[in-house]
Amino acid sequence: MIARMKKPARKTVQPPKLSTVLPGPLLLLGAGKMGQAMLDGWLARGLDPRKLAVIEPQPAKSIKALAKRGAKINPKSPADAAAVVIAVKPQTAPDAVPPLAASVGKGTLVLSIMAGRTLRFLEERLPAGTAIVRAMPNTPAAVARGITVACANAHVTARQRKLATNLLAAIGKVEWVDDEGLIDAVTAVSGSGPAYVFLLAEAMTKAGIAAGLPDALAARLARETVAGSGELLHRSELDAATLRQNVTSPGGTTAAALAVLMGQNGFDTLLAEAVAAAARRSRELAG
């Protein structure tokens, strides 16, 4: 059975250009893989480089090139910013965050994508009353297909929340939660989730080789099957369980395989244990 595809919308609603929703300068602290992905998304959505400042000890060539377009790279005294995005590794946060106070004005939004660093951690190191959003993106952000879950502190206004949504939407879908405690589960499901999918492709490759396929063919079959199935799930109106059932003929080859994967201590049990372990570790890292 072929899954029904979503009907294309008659009219595509384009997201607003960032230059129209960003009231002032944007400061990015950290331009590693995730910071660079966000920056690429912002520029693609019309961010004026003249509104941009980047603090990165080892800027890539693409970052340095932005200086020719008006961006400030490693400014000595960053001015007050409309938004400050923190994209450094969490272990550097105790040293990297406090200097940001000089760029945080009365209406500044601080948006952090650091894993494990709580709203309280940031509030203790930034001026009192700072509007802070904590967000957890995932690595498909690199191709603008990520999903981010965000949580705001009590000082974030409706306008700042909308700004945070626009900044995060440059790398994919955005969801909000009111309970910061849920971020640990989010980290375990979507933050770490791409690794689970890549492991599936890796395991399928090894299993294909064990079944007699040439190495390169097994790798291609696993890669394209995982990628194609993900795209089908993305575009289909059906949920994952229904799509799985549609592939499974009673008594067929898929049913034989699923009897193993869905048996006692099978895939569901293992993944539940994996997610619980990741959530537990997230809580431990947050202190």
Secondary structure, 3 states (H helix, E strand, C coil): CCCCECCCCCCCCCCCCHHHHCCCCEEEECCCHHHHHHHHHHHHCCCCHHHEEEECCCCCHHHHHHHHHCCEECCCCCCCEEEEEECCCHHHHHHHCHHHHHHEEEEEEEEECCCCCCHHHHHCCCCCCCEEEEEECCHHHHHCCEEEEEEECCCCCHHHHHHHHHHHHCCEEEEECCCHHHHHHHHHHHHCHHHHHHHHHHHHHHHHHHCCCCHHHHHHHHHHHHHHHHHHHHHECCCHHHHHHHHCCCCCHHHHHHHHHCCCCCHHHHHHHHHHHHHHHHHHHHC
